[in-house]
Amino acid sequence: MDRLGPVDTAFYHLESPTTPMHVGSVSVMEGPAPSGDELAELLIAKLPRVPRYRQRVRTVPLGLGRPVWVDDQDFRITDHVHRDTVPPPGGDQQLRELIARIVGRPLDMSAPLWEVWLVDGLEDERWAIVAKVHHCMVDGIAGTDLLQLIFDREPDVAAGEPQPWSPEPEPSTASVIAGSVRDAMTDARRHTVAQLGALGDIGSPADWVRRTEAVTAAVVDLTRQASTPTARGLNGTLGRRRRWAWTGTDLATVRRTARQLGGTANDVVLTAIAAGLRDLLAGRDQLTEGLVVRTLVPVSVRRSSERGEVGNRITTVLVDLPVGETDPLARFATVRRQMDDHKRRVLAVDTRTALSAGDVVAPALLALGARASGSAQPVAQAVATNVPGPPRPLYALGRRMISLYAHVPIAQGCLLAVGMFTYAGRMTFGINADHDGVPDFDALVIGIERGLEELVLRRDGPPDR
């Protein structure tokens, strides 16, 4: 039996009626929309490449082990492929409102944890595919790998014929419990060996200095963050409805701006998000000098050998977006410095060994911790994640994907999240927010666009050191 990892398990237990924990994508396609049956036939032919999509989560009695993946005995593709129509006139605003309703609906947790929606009725002979996959199945990198399995690199690729499939028999409760105990012992032994190996790998004096500096810097950062005012107005209780929108820009422009300012594309887009949050808070009269929006930024620790595999291989860092800073170049310099520091620490510390400690934490405690922190937490006010997507155009059923947008879930009292995708020379921002907690949503969207423009206009001069 394949067991959920510790991060997967935490995401699974965070699920609630007000916290649907699926990630997703919105692919806008050109050409006439196919039928629902055509899309279902395409997916059923591709499913052998991703067996997880025919499996569901089974929990272990009394929390004696992390949940396991088992084949769904009643799997039907029609339970996972749906269709909806954008109301007239079929413009972007109508599409965004429909997507907000789709992504706001929780998945059926008793079934394989994914859905695909075919959305027609768009103007200019367009249609869309909205994909929802639970975060316990994939992280952002795995999601784009799977996206490239579902879509094709050429327009005339045949989907192939569906292959016969029979589910493996459901394991007995006794075997699930026995397997959990056995896996727990194996995980504990493996983690101990990994830790001893890490301790035995003394490395050079320079390695020790680098690790010591990383730990010291982390402690200093925690001390600083404890005294830094954060935008607590962006924390709150989540409701059941969502707002969703997108914006985007030319990827080459972002990269050129990053080079000229001395940072990375990720530094540029995080600074643009800071500008959007600044505008939102200014509109609420909640903007003060020195204010920051503490933002969770996921970092992939996925190895190249793990490309295409499901499951989560991520850690997160906290970045203080300096919304109280008036100068956009100073905001950029602050973001760049923090991201550079985080990169050095991730390289200096064996992050994967530390993450594996979750393998030996009692599963019941993982569930309890996730649920206890699911309603609110005092640390972060937003989420921002940047995932590199396919560099070349993709196709489905002979139609080209025009644009691609990300959906990132919100949870634990964070009322908004921004997911960034790169695709075929574009960088897009998919923005998800609680409907009632962020009624001034449009200020954030427009502010991100303005933040990008002001960095482009001022990129000729390097930021002050």
Buried (B, 14 or more C-beta within 10 A) or exposed (E): BEBBBBBBBBBBBBBBEBBBBBBBBBBBBBBEBBEBEBBBBBBBBBBEEBEBBBBBBBBBEEBBBBBBBBBBEEBEBEEBBBBBBBEEEBEBEBBBBBBBEBBBBBBEBEBBBBBBBBBBBBEEEBBBBBBBBBBBBBBBBBBBBBBBEBBBEEBEEEBEEBEEEEEEEEBEEEEBBBBBEEBBEEBEEEBEEBBEEEEEEEEEEEEEEBBEEBEEBBEEBEEEBEEBEBBBBBBBEBBBEBBBBBBBBEBEBBBBBBEBBBBBBBBBBBBBBBBBBBBBBEBEEBBEEEBBBBBBBBBBBBEEEBEEBBBBBBBBBBBBBBBBBEBBBBBBBBBBBBBEBBEBBBEBBBBEEBBBEBBBBEBBEBBEBBBEBBBEBEBBBBBBBBBBBBEEBBBBBEBBBBBBBBBBBBBBBBBBBBBBBBBBEBBBBBBBBBBBBBEEBBBBBBBBBBBBBBBBEBBEEEBEE
